[in-house]
Amino acid sequence: MPIDITNEIADAIKTNPAVQTALSTLLKGASFSIPEEAIESSVKEIVGRLKIAPAAPKTGVPTNEGIATSLLTQLEAKVATPTGKRVKALATSRAASMAKTKDPVLRFLYSNCAPGLTLAEGKQNVRLCGPAGASKTWQARLFGSAGFDHVIEVQCLSDMEPRDFIAGPTPGEQTKGFRAPFVDGPLAKAWRLAAKGDTVLIILDEVGNVPKSAKQAFQSCLSPYGEYGEEMTKLVTGRAIEAIDVNGNPLPPSHADYHAPYIEEIVAPFANISIVGTQNVGSEYDCPEDSPAITARLMPFHVETDPKLIKAAVGGRLKEHFSWSSSINSWVIIALTQLWKSSVEAKSKSLLNRELSLREMMVCVSKIKCVSNNLEKVSAALQGVLLSDGIKTWFVANGHDGRPSKEQVEAWTDLVKARVPVTSE
């Protein structure tokens, strides 16, 4: 039976808050502002998305009013069913995943910002802090595959402005009557997805680079509000919402659908959005100090390279790329672990400029070309990669002449030969 969109439906949409919420959520989180001329196409889109069909009347011929009432009742029912039920189910399944992993970083992420967690269940956005190459970003991306509908990664820079995160006008080709298009930033994209019911992980890579002013611009959207356990979070985009017709032309104040311009706000369930920042820490990194408000909203967790992390990351890469025996894989992991420990000691004695990091271990393993299941050939190949051009100067300071320090190159060579020996045992 075709749906006869009538004035009853149009009037109800204009006056019924529950239906307005349904429209707002399903139309990508946009604030409710639909010109009367577009009511019919908009409702048909909603009906199509929700697969709603007006109930057949019990007796007699269906009336416009009856069809409108049926449609609105079903829309209200959709609104009354909280999206929290879905995300809570996700949180339950993530708890099982957390119980299986022994990795402390992943356990921390699962327990604090798994998709579907609410404040009542311990939800907290976090920041992984630690030295460069300690697998912070790698762990965040791995966590992103834990059931989120979307993962949005932001490469944070020291000159970023609020609009780089949220939204703002973006210059384009200059034409007559030109108005710079207002473009969504990564946070606005994430909030729109979350507002329609999807779960989103936002990775703020190297968030320590961001100036305070840019962080303060979005810190309020990290503070949820509303009923405990069903919290919402609001992002103010700065976009002006004007009354326009179907062709995008401003409506005059005399028009029935005219309204004063207002600033767009996107409201989404707090459980649908998780944020994981990564940040290098240490005196060698020029990161501005965070305000207490940002620290409270992005709970820090210190991550360092350690034997367990090396075993998990390098072991996974070996299984993925090679068909060596488990004994050869174990030898490679132990050799790299010993080399890492020795490089840390050498750095403390100024024999090296910096220590071997997990990132560099992963690169070196990927460069091995040996496919033979023979320990002597594998150990020779690994040693050759570690002493190859470029890699052997990764950990070396430059001398006064700008060349790599000869003494430190020799120190690295001695460490590699001692900790990653060519062996047939």
C-alpha positions in Angstrom: 0.0 0.0 0.0 1.6 3.4 -1.0 2.1 5.9 1.8 0.1 9.0 1.4 2.3 11.7 3.1 -0.2 14.3 4.2 -0.4 17.5 6.3 -1.1 15.4 9.4 2.4 13.8 9.1 4.1 17.1 8.3 2.4 18.8 11.3 3.3 15.9 13.6 7.0 16.0 12.5 7.1 19.7 13.3 5.6 19.3 16.8 6.5 15.9 18.0 10.0 15.9 19.8 10.3 12.1 19.7 9.9 12.0 15.9 12.2 15.0 15.5 14.8 13.0 17.5 14.4 10.0 15.2 14.8 12.2 12.1 17.8 13.9 13.6 19.5 10.7 14.5 18.9 8.9 11.3 19.8 11.8 9.1 23.5 11.5 10.2 23.0 13.3 13.5 22.0 16.7 11.9 19.8 19.0 13.9 16.2 18.8 12.8 15.6 21.3 10.1 13.7 20.0 7.1 11.9 22.4 4.7 8.2 21.6 4.3 8.7 20.9 0.6 11.2 18.2 1.6 9.0 16.5 4.2 7.7 13.8 1.8 11.1 12.7 0.5 12.7 12.9 4.0 10.0 10.7 5.6 10.2 8.2 2.7 13.9 8.0 3.4 13.3 7.4 7.1 10.6 4.8 6.3 13.0 3.0 3.9 15.9 2.9 6.4 13.7 1.6 9.2 11.7 -0.6 7.0 8.5 0.8 8.5 5.1 0.0 6.9 1.9 1.7 8.1 -0.3 -0.9 9.8 -3.4 -1.9 7.9 -6.6 -0.6 9.5 -8.8 -3.1 11.2 -11.9 -2.0 9.4 -12.8 0.3 6.7 -10.7 2.3 4.3 -7.4 3.7 5.7 -7.5 7.4 6.3 -4.7 9.9 6.0 -4.9 10.5 9.8 -4.7 6.8 10.5 -1.7 6.3 8.3 0.1 9.2 9.9 -0.7 8.0 13.4 0.6 4.5 12.6 3.8 5.8 11.0 4.5 8.2 14.0 3.8 5.4 16.5 6.4 3.2 14.9 8.9 6.0 14.7 8.4 6.8 18.4 8.9 3.1 19.2 12.3 3.2 17.3 13.3 6.2 19.3 12.2 4.5 22.6 14.5 1.6 21.9 17.9 2.9 23.2 21.0 2.3 21.1 22.6 1.5 24.5 21.2 -2.1 24.2 23.4 -2.7 21.2 26.6 -1.2 22.6 26.1 -2.9 25.9 26.0 -6.2 24.1 29.3 -5.2 22.4 30.8 -4.4 25.8 29.9 -7.9 27.0 31.6 -9.5 24.1 34.7 -7.3 24.6 34.9 -8.5 28.2 35.4 -12.0 26.9 38.1 -10.7 24.5 39.8 -8.9 27.4 39.8 -12.1 29.4 41.7 -13.9 26.6 44.5 -11.4 26.1 47.6 -11.3 28.4 48.9 -8.0 26.9 48.6 -5.3 29.6 48.1 -2.5 27.2 45.2 -4.2 25.4 43.7 -5.2 28.7 43.9 -1.6 29.8 42.2 -0.4 26.6 39.5 -3.1 26.8 38.7 -2.3 30.4 38.5 1.5 29.9 37.2 2.2 26.4 35.8 -0.8 24.7 32.9 -0.1 22.3 29.7 0.1 24.3 31.1 1.0 27.7 29.3 3.6 29.8 30.4 5.7 32.8 28.6 3.3 35.0 30.8 0.5 33.6 34.0 2.4 33.9 34.3 4.2 30.6 37.3 6.5 30.3 39.1 7.9 27.2 42.8 7.3 27.5 46.2 8.3 26.3 49.2 5.9 25.8 52.4 7.6 26.9 55.9 6.3 26.4 59.1 6.6 24.3 59.1 6.6 20.5 58.8 3.1 19.0 57.2 1.5 22.0 54.2 0.3 19.9 51.7 2.9 21.2 50.1 3.5 17.8 50.4 -0.2 16.8 48.5 -1.2 20.0 45.9 1.5 19.4 45.3 0.3 15.9 45.2 -3.3 17.1 42.5 -2.3 19.6 40.6 -0.7 16.8 40.0 -4.1 15.3 38.2 -5.2 18.5 34.7 -4.6 17.2 34.4 -0.9 16.4 32.3 0.0 13.4 34.7 2.8 12.4 38.3 3.8 13.3 39.3 7.4 12.6 43.0 8.3 13.0 44.2 11.8 13.4 47.8 12.7 12.8 48.4 15.5 15.4 50.7 18.4 14.5 52.1 21.3 16.5 50.3 23.9 14.3 46.8 22.4 14.5 43.8 24.6 15.1 40.4 23.8 16.6 38.9 23.5 13.1 41.5 20.9 12.1 39.9 18.6 14.7 36.2 19.7 14.7 35.1 21.5 11.5 35.5 24.8 9.8 35.5 26.7 6.5 38.0 25.5 4.0 39.2 27.8 1.2 38.4 26.6 -2.3 38.3 28.0 -5.8 37.4 31.7 -5.8 34.2 32.4 -7.8 31.6 35.1 -7.9 29.5 35.0 -4.7 32.0 32.5 -3.3 31.4 31.1 0.2 34.1 28.9 1.7 32.6 25.4 2.2 32.2 24.4 5.8 34.0 21.0 6.0 33.7 18.3 8.8 36.9 17.5 10.6 37.6 14.1 12.1 35.7 14.7 15.3 32.6 15.9 13.5 32.7 12.9 11.3 33.0 10.6 14.3 30.2 12.3 16.2 27.9 12.0 13.2 28.6 8.3 12.9 28.1 7.8 16.6 24.8 9.8 16.6 23.3 7.3 14.1 24.2 4.4 16.3 27.7 3.3 15.1 30.6 2.8 17.5 33.7 4.8 16.6 37.3 4.7 17.8 39.3 8.0 17.4 43.1 7.6 17.5 44.8 10.9 18.2 48.4 10.0 17.2 51.0 12.1 18.9 48.4 14.2 20.7 51.2 15.7 22.8 52.1 17.9 19.8 48.8 19.7 19.9 48.8 23.3 21.3 46.7 23.8 24.5 44.3 26.1 22.6 43.3 23.4 20.2 42.9 20.8 22.9 40.7 23.2 24.9 38.4 23.6 21.9 37.2 20.1 22.1 37.7 19.2 25.8 34.1 20.0 26.6 32.8 17.4 24.2 34.7 14.8 26.2 32.5 15.5 29.2 29.3 13.4 29.0 26.0 14.4 30.5 22.6 12.9 31.1 21.3 9.8 32.8 24.0 7.7 34.5 24.7 4.7 32.3 23.0 6.3 29.3 25.2 9.4 29.0 25.3 11.6 25.9 28.1 13.8 24.6 27.7 17.0 22.6 30.0 18.4 19.9 29.6 22.0 18.8 30.8 22.2 15.2 30.6 25.9 14.7 28.5 25.4 11.5 25.7 27.9 11.1 22.4 26.2 10.3 20.2 28.5 8.3 16.6 28.2 7.0 16.9 27.3 3.3 14.7 25.9 0.6 15.3 22.7 -1.4 17.6 24.5 -3.7 19.8 25.8 -0.9 18.5 29.4 -1.1 17.9 31.3 2.2 14.3 31.6 3.2 13.0 35.1 3.9 11.8 35.9 7.5 8.2 36.0 6.2 8.3 32.3 5.2 6.5 29.9 7.4 9.6 27.7 7.8 12.0 30.5 8.5 14.1 30.3 11.7 16.9 32.3 13.0 20.4 30.8 12.2 21.8 28.7 15.0 25.1 26.9 15.6 25.0 23.1 14.9 25.4 20.7 17.8 25.8 16.9 17.3 24.6 14.8 20.2 25.7 11.2 20.4 25.8 8.4 23.1 29.0 8.6 25.1 29.2 4.8 24.8 29.5 5.0 21.1 32.7 7.1 21.0 36.1 6.0 22.4 39.3 8.1 22.2 42.8 6.7 22.4 45.7 9.2 22.2 49.3 8.4 21.9 52.1 10.6 23.1 55.9 10.5 23.3 57.2 11.4 26.7 60.7 12.4 27.9 63.0 15.4 27.9 63.9 14.9 24.3 60.3 15.5 23.1 59.0 19.0 23.0 55.4 18.5 24.1 53.5 21.2 25.9 52.3 20.4 29.3 48.6 19.5 29.5 46.0 21.2 31.6 44.4 19.2 34.5 41.2 19.2 32.5 42.8 17.4 29.5 44.7 15.0 31.8 41.4 14.1 33.5 39.6 13.5 30.2 42.5 11.5 28.6 43.7 9.2 31.3 47.4 8.5 30.8 48.9 5.0 30.7 52.6 4.5 30.4 53.8 2.1 27.8 57.4 0.8 27.5 59.1 -1.7 25.4 59.6 -4.9 27.5 60.2 -8.6 26.9 56.5 -9.5 26.9 55.7 -6.8 24.3 58.6 -7.9 22.1 57.5 -11.5 22.3 53.9 -10.6 21.4 54.7 -8.1 18.6 57.7 -9.8 17.0 56.3 -13.3 17.5 53.2 -12.3 15.6 55.2 -10.8 12.8 57.3 -14.0 12.5 54.2 -16.2 12.3 52.6 -13.9 9.8 55.6 -13.7 7.3 57.7 -16.8 7.8 57.2 -20.6 8.1 60.1 -21.1 10.5 60.0 -23.6 13.3 58.9 -22.5 16.8 62.5 -23.0 18.0 63.9 -20.6 15.4 61.1 -18.0 16.2 62.0 -18.3 19.9 65.7 -17.8 19.1 65.0 -14.6 17.1 62.7 -13.2 19.9 65.3 -13.9 22.6 68.2 -12.5 20.5 66.3 -9.2 19.8 65.3 -9.0 23.5 68.9 -9.3 24.6 70.0 -6.7 22.0 67.3 -4.3 23.2 68.5 -4.7 26.8 72.1 -4.1 25.8 71.2 -1.1 23.8 69.4 0.5 26.8 72.6 0.0 28.9 74.8 1.4 26.1 72.6 4.5 25.8 72.9 5.1 29.6 76.7 5.0 29.1 76.6 7.3 26.0 77.9 4.5 23.9 74.8 4.9 21.7 72.5 7.9 21.0 69.3 5.9 21.6 68.2 2.3 22.3 66.6 -0.2 19.9 62.8 0.2 19.8 60.0 -2.2 19.0 59.3 -0.3 15.8 62.8 -0.8 14.5 62.7 -4.5 15.5 59.6 -4.9 13.3 61.3 -3.2 10.4 64.4 -5.4 10.7 62.3 -8.6 10.9 60.4 -7.5 7.8 63.7 -7.0 5.9 64.8 -10.6 6.4 64.8 -12.4 3.1 65.7 -15.8 4.4 62.9 -18.4 4.0 65.1 -21.4 4.9 64.1 -23.3 8.1 67.8 -23.3 9.2 69.0 -21.5 12.3 72.4 -20.7 10.9 71.0 -19.1 7.8 68.3 -17.2 9.7 70.8 -15.9 12.3 73.2 -14.8 9.6 70.3 -13.0 7.8 69.1 -11.2 10.9 72.6 -10.1 11.8 73.2 -8.9 8.3 70.0 -6.7 8.4 71.0 -5.2 11.8 74.4 -4.3 10.4 73.2 -3.1 7.0 73.7 0.4 5.7 71.3 2.8 7.3 70.2 0.6 10.1 73.6 0.5 11.8 73.4 4.3 12.1 69.9 4.5 13.5 71.2 4.6 17.0 74.3 6.8 16.5 74.8 10.5 17.1 76.5 12.6 14.5 80.0 14.0 15.1 81.2 17.5 14.7 81.7 16.9 11.0 78.1 15.7 10.6 79.0 12.1 10.0 77.9 9.2 12.2 80.1 8.8 15.2 82.7 6.2 14.4 82.9 5.0 18.0 79.2 4.6 18.3 79.0 2.7 15.0 81.6 0.3 16.4 79.7 0.0 19.7 76.5 -1.0 17.8 78.4 -3.5 15.7 79.9 -5.1 18.8 76.5 -5.3 20.4 74.9 -7.0 17.4 77.6 -9.6 17.0 77.5 -10.4 20.7 73.7 -10.6 21.1 72.7 -11.8 17.6 75.5 -14.3 16.8 75.5 -16.5 13.7 74.9 -19.9 15.2 73.9 -23.4 14.1 73.0 -24.6 17.6 
